[in-house]
C-alpha cells in the first residue's frame, strides 16, 4: 500500500507511475485520496485540540477544588463533559474517515520502478537475458503429459478421481524426482545464505492482507469460511508475515529466508490446451526465497536473487530466458519484476517458472514492517521475494527437454538427490 504522505508530496510522480501501469481513472482516485486525507487530517486536528483543552481543564478543575472554588469547578466539569462527548464523536468520525481513506489506498497498485518498460501485455515484456541451446528432439518426442503416462510417473486421472482436475498424483520415479528437486532447491538456497523455515499452509486475513493477496486476489485463494483462513498461494505469504508488526534495527539487514510449501490456487477461468498437464495446477510444490532489506540495498539484492536463480537453471542445463515485466503485466504489489522462462521443446513455447520481485515499501507499509536508523527514526523496510523454484514447469521442462528414445535423462546435478540417472 502506498503511503498517503508519499502521494501527497509526489502526486505527479505517482500519476506518471500509474500511467506506466495503464491504471484506469488514476487522476480521479488520486484526487479522492487527497480529499479524503485532507478531511481526515482536519478531523485529527480538531480532535487533538479538543483533547488538549480537556487535559488543560482537568488540571484546572483540581486546582479550583483545592482552593475552594466549588462553583467554578462545577462549571468547568460541565465543559469537560461536553468536550468528552465531542471527543468521542470526533474519534468515531476519525475512524470512519481513516477507513474510507484506506479503502481508496487499497485500490492503488505499487508505483513501477523507473526500469519498468511501458506496455500493455506480456508481449511487451523486455527480454534481458537468454542462455542455453534449445535441443533438437528425436522423432516421436512427446509433451510431458504423454511422457508422464508412458513412464507411469504422474497420474492426472487418479488425481482427478481423488480430488479434481489440477491435483495430480506423482508416482515412483516421478515422486522421487519431485522430492529431489525440492531438496536440491533448498540446499542451493541455504548455501547462498538463506535460512530455512517451515511455515503454516493456512494464513489468516491479516496475513493475506499484509502481502497484498487481499483484496486484490481474493477470488484466486481457497478460503475456509468457518475459520476465516486461507490456503496459501505461495510461501511468500506466511514467510513475509513473520515480520508483520516488527521493528528491526539497521544492523539486522539483510534478512534472508527460504521455505518449501505446497501452494494452492483456484486458477479460476484457466482453460484450454495451454494449461494441460503440469502447465497450470490447483496444488503444486514451490521453494521460495524472501528477503527483507535496507531501502538502499534492495535493488542490489534483487540483482543477486536474479543471479541466484540463473545459477540454478544453468546447473539444471535447461534453456531459459529472463524478462523484465512491462507496466501492463507487472503484479499489483510489485515495483520491479523479472520473470524466468524455460523453453518447452515438445510444446514449442516458453513456460514461466519463476518471478523475482522487489516490492520496495508497498508490502512493508501494510505489514507495519519498520526499522530504526542510526538516528532512531522508524522507517519502512523493503521486501523482496522469488520462486527458487516452482516445480511443475521445471519438471515439465526436464521431462520434455531431456527425453531420448531410451528414456528421460536426469540432469547431473539431480542424480545424487534422485538416486537414478534415467527414467525408462
Secondary structure, 3 states (H helix, E strand, C coil): CCCHHHHHHCHHHHHHHHHHCCCCCHHHHHHHHHHHHHHHHHHHHHHHHHHHHHHHHHHHHHHHHHCCCHHHHHHHHHHHHHHHHHHHHHHHHHHHHHHHHHHHHHCCCCCCCCCCCCCCCHHHCEEEEEECCCCCCCCCCCCHHHHHHHCCCEEHHHHHHHCCCCCCEECCHHHHHHHHHHHHHHHHHHHCCCEECCCCCEEEHHHHHHCCCCCCCHHHCCEECCCCEEECCCHHHHHHHHHCCCEEEHHHCCEEEEEEEEEECCCCCCCCHHHCCCCCCCEEEEEEEEEEECCCCHHHHHHHHHHHHHHHHHHHCCCEEEEECCCCCCCCCCCEEEEEEEEECCCCEEEEEEEEEEEECHHHHHHCCEEECCCCCEEECEEEEEEEEEHHHHHHHHHHHCEECCEEECCHHHHHHHCCCEEC
